């Protein structure tokens, strides 16, 4: 019997990280949290999440580097980028790296995040 779907949140803003974690845990998902890209890559290997929500601008390893590493390793875990960056170049690069959806934080509420997550799980 399969357990709850696993979601990995990689976000350096503590308040957003906690808000997303509480919201998605309340939906029945098993949520893992990483506050930077390096910790996120470690958790990807350890926990094998079903979905990754990823910020782009973070200390140590950026979201772009996480995406590069996933692509290089052949990991096809669906990734949703949640970022404050709304530049076309960043969106295009994410698309090239296999991102399923690109969400601009300032234009998205928690209900929309829940709907997006459901779409990919």
C-alpha positions, 0 to 999 in steps of 0.5 A: 500500500502506497503512503502519502505523496512526498513533496520537497520544498526548497526555499530560503525564506523561512516564513514561506517555507513554513507556510507552504509546509503547513498548507501542504501537510494539511492536504495530506502530503508528506513534506520535506523542507530544505532552506538551500540548494545543497540541502535540497539535493541531499534530500532528493537523494535521501527521500526520493520525493514525488514532486519538488517545489523550488525557489531559484535565488538561494544561498550556496546552490541556486535553483538553477544549479539544482535543476542542472544537477537533476537533469545531469543525473537523469532524475525526472522528478517533476519540479515546480519553480516558485520564484519572485523572478518574472524575467522571460530568460529565467522562465525559458531556462527553467523550461529547457531544464524540464520544469513543469510549471513556473510560478511567480510568488507575488502573483500566486496564493496558497489555494493556487499552489495547492491546485498546481501540486494536485495537478502533478500528483 
